[in-house]
Amino acid sequence: MVFSEDVKRVFKDRAQAACGCEVTLSGGHLVVSGHKGLAALSPEEVVVRLKKGVLKVTGASLSVLRASPFEIYLSGVVRSLEFPEVDA
């Protein structure tokens, strides 16, 4: 659960404030709440559109398990999460 806590600590406040989204781990899957759709999808990279900017997820064997208008569930080996620098 260390990775889950790191994701919460590093990205939660920044994501909610800058991008209007929340990134969490649930059942071993990466969950992005508050998305605006997908900009790119491949086994090595998923780009999720956010209220302001995007979230770039890189890794291996990435796939979308489930998507709704509110949440996207991703599975695979996540190597990095990157938020854009959003000007306030």
C-alpha positions in Angstrom: 0.0 0.0 0.0 3.0 2.3 0.0 2.5 3.2 -3.7 -1.1 4.0 -3.0 -0.2 6.4 -0.2 2.5 8.0 -2.4 0.0 8.6 -5.1 -2.5 10.2 -2.7 0.2 12.3 -1.0 1.9 13.6 -4.2 -1.0 14.0 -6.6 -4.3 14.4 -4.7 -4.0 18.0 -3.6 -2.2 19.2 -6.8 -4.6 17.3 -9.0 -7.8 18.6 -7.3 -6.5 22.2 -7.2 -4.9 22.4 -10.6 -6.9 20.0 -12.8 -10.2 19.4 -11.0 -9.6 15.6 -10.8 -8.7 13.0 -8.2 -6.2 10.1 -8.8 -6.4 7.0 -6.5 -5.7 3.4 -6.4 -8.6 1.0 -6.0 -8.3 -2.7 -6.0 -4.9 -2.5 -7.7 -6.3 -0.2 -10.5 -5.5 3.4 -11.1 -8.8 5.4 -11.0 -9.1 8.9 -12.4 -12.2 10.8 -11.3 -13.3 14.0 -12.8 -11.9 13.3 -16.3 -13.1 14.8 -19.7 -12.2 11.7 -21.8 -9.2 10.1 -23.3 -6.7 11.9 -25.6 -4.5 8.9 -26.3 -4.5 5.2 -25.6 -1.8 2.6 -26.2 -0.3 -0.3 -24.1 2.6 2.1 -23.2 0.7 5.4 -22.6 -2.7 6.7 -21.7 -3.5 10.4 -21.8 -6.5 11.4 -19.9 -8.1 14.8 -20.6 -8.8 16.9 -17.4 -10.7 20.1 -16.7 -7.4 21.9 -17.1 -4.7 20.0 -19.1 -4.1 16.3 -19.1 -2.7 13.4 -17.0 -0.1 11.3 -18.8 0.2 7.7 -17.5 3.1 5.7 -18.9 3.9 2.0 -18.3 3.4 -1.4 -19.8 0.3 -3.4 -20.7 -1.9 -0.4 -19.9 -5.6 -0.8 -20.7 -9.0 0.8 -19.8 -11.0 -1.6 -17.6 -14.0 0.6 -17.3 -15.0 4.1 -18.2 -17.9 6.2 -17.2 -18.6 9.9 -17.5 -17.1 10.4 -14.1 -14.3 7.8 -13.7 -11.7 5.9 -15.7 -10.2 2.6 -14.3 -6.8 1.7 -15.8 -4.9 -1.5 -15.3 -1.3 -2.5 -16.2 2.1 -1.6 -14.9 2.2 2.1 -14.1 5.7 3.5 -14.4 4.9 7.2 -14.1 2.1 9.8 -13.7 2.7 13.2 -15.1 0.5 16.3 -14.7 1.1 19.4 -16.9 2.2 22.6 -15.3 -1.0 24.6 -15.2 -0.7 28.3 -14.8 -3.0 29.6 -12.1 
